[in-house]
Amino acid sequence: MSVALVTGSAGLIGSEAVRHFASLGLDVVGIDNDMRKRFFGNEASTAWNVVRLTSDLGDSYTHHDVDIRDRDAVAAIFKRYGKDIAVVIHTAAQPSHDWAVRDPFTDFDVNAGGTLNLLQNVREHCIDAPFIHCSTNKVYGDRPNSLPYQELETRWEIEPGHPYEGGIKEDMSIDACLHSVFGASKVAADVMVQEYGRYFDMKTACFRGGTLTGPAHSATELHGFLAYVMRCNMERRTYRMFGYKGKQVRDAIHSHDVTSAFEAFFRNPRSAAVYNLGGGRHSNTSMLEAFALAQSITGNEMVTEYHEANRVGDHIWWIGSNERFQLDYPDWKQVYDVPMICQEIYEANVGKWTPEA
Ligand SMILES: NC(=O)c1ccc[n+]([C@@H]2O[C@H](COP(=O)([O-])OP(=O)(O)OC[C@H]3O[C@@H](n4cnc5c(N)ncnc54)[C@H](O)[C@@H]3O)[C@@H](O)[C@H]2O)c1
């Protein structure tokens, strides 16, 4: 038996990883306690996805409604599968800046403490299993905001000729800048994952994601940028922009392209690897550009509201470079760009996201 253990298995990336690794013939064991509902309310619940995974995948998926902070319950799962665990994909997290400020203890306990709990269990029960960690570009804090930008009609853009013109690389310092409480808990997890790679010679990777997106995102205001743009447009809800004239730029990568990168690492793992992973130059958008795209897909006018103050630590421009990952894994190919992603989000949710009567 070969087991893929996926935390946050009902979430966007977790559920895609469940399907992907099941399709490779692995038995998938998922851990998710629907904490996203506790963070963001009913509309963000991922319980619907557990039902779908269980009915679509049958015996090849086993779900555990367990909190990754729960030492005994997590250890029991690792003990049960032991060395059959061939890979651990850790996607469970408190993912929002704004939420973290409300409850820093829970944010840190889930993001940093939960990650440590998993690392230690891998060390004790299945030390050869690659540990794939969903980190974030927020580990760079607000440092990207110190890059030189030009204001264009619909977006901010880095000055031509800058070394990061092709995308921000992993050599950007993560030190001595403003991270937000969320960014700091993710830094702690990121550094700990690297440490278990170096200190215990485990096969670990931190994937520092840009905007990760896809049709399975339980979109909500505090988390899930592109899916939330589409949801607002489809439900005729007001989308609230915060600062930077709505011209802030994000790169966006589809969950399919994320999990194919995970597979590449699983097949040829390294120790203490750190990769930026995002849409890069191939797939990025500003808020204003995303609104125009949503309108063109649905035919609905986008309803927006502008607030002058930006979110603390929000990036003016983030386009990451996938170059380091691509050098290590030259066969990995990115399939999706922003228009394809938005079209797919629309088609997958057209019956679900309807305007209130
Ligand atoms: N979506 C993005 O734009 C983005 C960008 C960069 C990094 N990331 C990171 O990627 C990872 C996955 O993001 P996502 O968008 O799939 O998030 P998501 O919220 O869709 O999925 C996370 C899942 O983890 C579960 N969970 C949360 N806390 C838990 C706990 N204590 N115990 C068990 N389960 C718990 C939630 O219920 C949810 O189903 C996270 O680590 C996030 O920080 C996401």
The ligand as an SDF file (V2000), in Angstrom:
LIG
                    3D

 44 48  0  0  0  0  0  0  0  0999 V2000
   -5.2070   30.3500   -2.1410 N   0  0  0  0  0  0  0  0  0  0  0  0
   -4.1990   31.1800   -2.2100 C   0  0  0  0  0  0  0  0  0  0  0  0
   -4.2730   32.1870   -2.8760 O   0  0  0  0  0  0  0  0  0  0  0  0
   -2.8880   30.8620   -1.5080 C   0  0  0  0  0  0  0  0  0  0  0  0
   -1.7720   31.6270   -1.8280 C   0  0  0  0  0  0  0  0  0  0  0  0
   -0.5520   31.3260   -1.2360 C   0  0  0  0  0  0  0  0  0  0  0  0
   -0.4890   30.2890   -0.3240 C   0  0  0  0  0  0  0  0  0  0  0  0
   -1.5840   29.5750   -0.0130 N   0  0  0  0  0  0  0  0  0  0  0  0
   -1.4740   28.4880    0.9660 C   0  0  0  0  0  0  0  0  0  0  0  0
   -1.8410   27.2740    0.3510 O   0  0  0  0  0  0  0  0  0  0  0  0
   -2.5010   26.4410    1.2890 C   0  0  0  0  0  0  0  0  0  0  0  0
   -3.8120   26.0010    0.7420 C   0  0  0  0  0  0  0  0  0  0  0  0
   -4.6170   27.1200    0.4480 O   0  0  0  0  0  0  0  0  0  0  0  0
   -6.1130   26.9430   -0.0520 P   0  0  0  0  0  0  0  0  0  0  0  0
   -6.4300   28.1330   -0.8480 O   0  0  0  0  0  0  0  0  0  0  0  0
   -6.3070   25.5800   -0.6060 O   0  0  0  0  0  0  0  0  0  0  0  0
   -6.8610   27.0460    1.3540 O   0  0  0  0  0  0  0  0  0  0  0  0
   -8.3220   26.5120    1.7330 P   0  0  0  0  0  0  0  0  0  0  0  0
   -8.7710   27.3530    2.8660 O   0  0  0  0  0  0  0  0  0  0  0  0
   -9.1790   26.3680    0.5190 O   0  0  0  0  0  0  0  0  0  0  0  0
   -8.0100   25.0310    2.2760 O   0  0  0  0  0  0  0  0  0  0  0  0
   -7.4260   24.7870    3.5220 C   0  0  0  0  0  0  0  0  0  0  0  0
   -8.2270   23.6630    4.1890 C   0  0  0  0  0  0  0  0  0  0  0  0
   -7.5860   23.4020    5.4410 O   0  0  0  0  0  0  0  0  0  0  0  0
   -8.5800   23.1620    6.4110 C   0  0  0  0  0  0  0  0  0  0  0  0
   -8.0290   23.4940    7.7250 N   0  0  0  0  0  0  0  0  0  0  0  0
   -7.7140   24.7220    8.1910 C   0  0  0  0  0  0  0  0  0  0  0  0
   -7.2490   24.6340    9.4370 N   0  0  0  0  0  0  0  0  0  0  0  0
   -7.2570   23.3210    9.7640 C   0  0  0  0  0  0  0  0  0  0  0  0
   -6.8900   22.5950   10.9240 C   0  0  0  0  0  0  0  0  0  0  0  0
   -6.4510   23.2260   12.0280 N   0  0  0  0  0  0  0  0  0  0  0  0
   -6.9970   21.2350   10.9200 N   0  0  0  0  0  0  0  0  0  0  0  0
   -7.4560   20.5890    9.8110 C   0  0  0  0  0  0  0  0  0  0  0  0
   -7.8400   21.2440    8.6830 N   0  0  0  0  0  0  0  0  0  0  0  0
   -7.7410   22.5800    8.6720 C   0  0  0  0  0  0  0  0  0  0  0  0
   -9.7470   24.0740    6.0150 C   0  0  0  0  0  0  0  0  0  0  0  0
  -10.9890   23.6200    6.5290 O   0  0  0  0  0  0  0  0  0  0  0  0
   -9.6810   24.0330    4.4900 C   0  0  0  0  0  0  0  0  0  0  0  0
  -10.5510   23.0520    3.9610 O   0  0  0  0  0  0  0  0  0  0  0  0
   -2.5250   27.2210    2.6050 C   0  0  0  0  0  0  0  0  0  0  0  0
   -1.4070   26.8550    3.3710 O   0  0  0  0  0  0  0  0  0  0  0  0
   -2.3830   28.6620    2.1640 C   0  0  0  0  0  0  0  0  0  0  0  0
   -1.8010   29.4770    3.1480 O   0  0  0  0  0  0  0  0  0  0  0  0
   -2.7930   29.8230   -0.5910 C   0  0  0  0  0  0  0  0  0  0  0  0
  1  2  1  0
  2  3  2  0
  2  4  1  0
  4  5  1  0
  4 44  2  0
  5  6  2  0
  6  7  1  0
  7  8  2  0
  8  9  1  0
  8 44  1  0
  9 10  1  0
  9 42  1  0
 10 11  1  0
 11 12  1  0
 11 40  1  0
 12 13  1  0
 13 14  1  0
 14 15  2  0
 14 16  1  0
 14 17  1  0
 17 18  1  0
 18 19  2  0
 18 20  1  0
 18 21  1  0
 21 22  1  0
 22 23  1  0
 23 24  1  0
 23 38  1  0
 24 25  1  0
 25 26  1  0
 25 36  1  0
 26 27  1  0
 26 35  1  0
 27 28  2  0
 28 29  1  0
 29 30  1  0
 29 35  2  0
 30 31  1  0
 30 32  2  0
 32 33  1  0
 33 34  2  0
 34 35  1  0
 36 37  1  0
 36 38  1  0
 38 39  1  0
 40 41  1  0
 40 42  1  0
 42 43  1  0
M  CHG  2   8   1  16  -1
M  END
$$$$
